[in-house]
């Protein structure tokens, strides 16, 4: 009876943990959502329980199943990474979070509930609170990259000249081949703020808003 209760507690906890993290990801419309996280956390918890059973029953001391489970979760996590239409990598955080949930599932399966609770708290804090701080710091970094859609390739020299006049160095410009023959010219532009005034008073968003006012720019945004 105690064994059944112990297993039931671990399964419920694994589902709750996966559900909580999955809900956070799904609420932000990320590729791996509620059910994916629940299944991953539950499956790794079950694998660890089976591993411990085999250890007690047959004295097995090499945790092959747990290692295989983490490799499998890693494969699923990699598949949640993709390139957007603008050639930006998406899903890295969700991929890492999925892998972390798999590890927490193993911890729950092993019965280390306090460790699992602390790991969950740290993980949830990282994915729900830290993005605000990350955005704040990134928006004030001297280096950033934008994707600019120009009306024509002939507008590129004017764009370069304007950016330099603002006190920004252009480190690299790359034509996006996905938009060739589309009627517009799209460039990925790596920038570095060199003006002391810009460094002190202007954020990336304010600089981009200023560039949006240029008549030959159809659209411009910062790349992640």
C-alpha positions in Angstrom: 0.0 0.0 0.0 2.9 2.4 0.9 4.5 1.6 -2.5 1.3 2.5 -4.4 0.9 5.7 -2.4 4.6 6.6 -3.0 4.2 6.0 -6.8 1.0 7.9 -6.9 2.5 10.9 -5.2 5.4 11.0 -7.6 3.2 10.7 -10.6 0.9 13.5 -9.4 3.8 15.7 -8.6 5.4 15.1 -12.0 2.2 16.0 -13.8 1.7 19.1 -11.7 5.3 20.3 -12.3 5.1 19.6 -16.0 1.7 21.3 -16.1 2.9 24.4 -14.3 5.9 24.9 -16.6 3.9 24.0 -19.7 1.2 26.5 -18.8 3.8 29.2 -18.6 5.2 28.3 -22.0 1.7 27.8 -23.6 0.5 31.2 -22.2 3.3 32.8 -24.3 2.4 30.8 -27.4 5.6 28.8 -27.5 5.9 25.7 -29.6 6.0 23.2 -26.8 3.0 23.6 -24.6 1.1 22.2 -21.7 0.7 18.5 -22.7 4.3 18.2 -24.0 5.8 19.3 -20.7 3.4 17.1 -18.7 4.3 14.0 -20.7 8.0 14.7 -20.6 8.1 15.2 -16.8 5.8 12.2 -16.2 7.8 9.9 -18.4 11.1 10.8 -16.8 9.7 10.3 -13.4 8.4 6.9 -14.4 11.8 6.0 -15.9 13.6 6.9 -12.6 11.1 4.9 -10.6 11.7 1.9 -12.8 15.4 2.4 -12.6 15.3 2.4 -8.7 13.1 -0.7 -8.8 15.6 -2.5 -11.0 18.4 -1.4 -8.7 16.5 -2.8 -5.6 15.5 -6.0 -7.3 18.5 -6.9 -9.3 21.3 -4.6 -8.0 21.6 -2.7 -11.2 23.8 0.3 -10.6 24.2 1.8 -14.1 21.3 4.2 -14.8 21.0 3.4 -18.5 17.3 4.1 -18.8 17.6 7.5 -17.2 20.4 8.5 -19.6 18.3 7.2 -22.5 15.3 9.2 -21.3 17.3 12.4 -21.1 18.7 11.8 -24.6 15.2 11.3 -25.9 14.0 14.5 -24.2 17.0 16.3 -25.7 15.9 15.1 -29.2 12.4 16.4 -28.6 13.7 19.7 -27.3 15.9 20.2 -30.3 12.9 19.7 -32.6 11.2 22.7 -30.8 14.0 25.0 -32.2 13.2 26.5 -35.5 14.1 29.4 -37.8 11.4 32.0 -38.4 10.7 33.5 -41.8 13.1 36.3 -40.8 15.9 33.8 -40.2 15.7 34.3 -36.4 16.3 31.3 -34.2 13.2 30.6 -32.1 12.5 28.1 -29.3 15.8 28.0 -27.5 14.4 28.8 -24.1 11.5 26.4 -24.6 14.0 23.7 -25.7 16.2 24.2 -22.6 13.1 24.3 -20.3 11.8 21.1 -21.7 15.1 19.4 -21.0 15.1 20.9 -17.5 11.7 19.5 -16.9 13.0 16.1 -17.9 15.7 16.3 -15.2 13.2 17.5 -12.6 11.1 14.5 -13.5 14.0 12.2 -12.7 14.5 14.0 -9.4 10.9 13.5 -8.5 11.1 9.8 -9.5 14.1 9.4 -7.2 12.0 10.9 -4.3 14.1 14.0 -3.7 11.1 16.3 -3.3 12.9 19.2 -1.7 15.5 19.3 -4.5 12.7 19.0 -7.1 10.8 21.9 -5.4 13.9 24.1 -5.4 14.7 23.2 -9.0 11.2 24.0 -10.0 11.3 27.4 -8.2 14.6 28.3 -9.9 13.3 27.2 -13.3 10.0 29.0 -13.0 11.8 32.2 -11.8 14.2 32.0 -14.7 11.5 31.7 -17.4 8.8 34.0 -16.0 10.7 36.8 -14.2 14.2 37.0 -15.9 12.9 37.8 -19.4 12.0 41.3 -18.1 15.5 41.9 -16.8 17.0 40.3 -19.9 14.9 42.7 -22.1 16.0 45.7 -20.0 19.7 44.8 -20.3 19.5 43.9 -24.0 17.7 47.1 -24.9 20.7 49.1 -23.5 23.5 47.0 -24.9 25.8 48.8 -27.3 25.6 45.9 -29.8 22.4 44.9 -31.5 21.1 43.6 -34.8 18.2 44.7 -36.9 16.3 43.4 -39.9 15.5 46.3 -42.3 13.1 46.1 -45.3 14.0 48.8 -47.8 11.9 49.8 -50.8 14.9 49.2 -53.1 18.5 48.2 -53.0 19.3 51.7 -54.2 18.2 53.0 -50.8 20.9 51.2 -49.0 23.6 53.9 -49.3 21.2 56.5 -47.8 20.4 54.1 -45.0 24.0 53.5 -44.2 24.8 57.2 -44.2 21.9 58.0 -41.9 22.9 55.3 -39.4 26.4 56.6 -39.3 25.2 60.2 -38.8 23.3 59.0 -35.7 26.5 57.8 -34.2 26.1 54.1 -34.9 28.7 51.9 -36.5 27.7 49.3 -39.0 29.6 46.1 -38.3 28.0 43.9 -41.0 25.3 44.0 -43.6 23.9 40.9 -45.1 21.2 40.6 -47.8 18.4 38.2 -46.9 18.1 35.7 -49.8 14.6 34.7 -48.8 13.3 38.0 -50.2 15.1 38.0 -53.5 12.7 38.8 -56.4 10.0 39.9 -53.9 10.1 43.5 -54.8 11.8 44.6 -51.6 15.3 44.5 -50.3 15.7 43.0 -46.8 19.0 43.2 -44.9 20.3 41.9 -41.6 22.4 44.7 -40.1 24.7 44.3 -37.1 25.1 47.7 -35.3 27.3 49.1 -32.6 26.4 52.4 -30.8 29.5 54.5 -30.7 28.0 57.9 -29.8 28.4 58.8 -26.1 25.0 60.6 -26.1 23.2 57.6 -27.7 24.8 55.2 -25.2 23.6 57.3 -22.3 20.1 58.4 -23.3 18.7 56.2 -26.1 17.5 52.6 -26.1 17.3 50.2 -29.1 13.6 50.7 -29.4 14.0 54.5 -29.5 16.7 54.2 -32.2 14.5 51.8 -34.3 11.5 54.1 -33.9 13.7 57.0 -35.3 14.8 54.8 -38.3 11.2 53.8 -39.0 10.5 57.5 -39.9 12.7 57.2 -42.9 10.5 57.2 -46.0 12.4 54.4 -47.8 12.1 51.9 -44.9 9.1 49.7 -45.1 9.7 47.9 -41.8 12.5 47.5 -39.3 12.8 45.4 -36.1 15.4 44.2 -33.7 16.5 40.6 -34.2 16.7 38.3 -31.1 
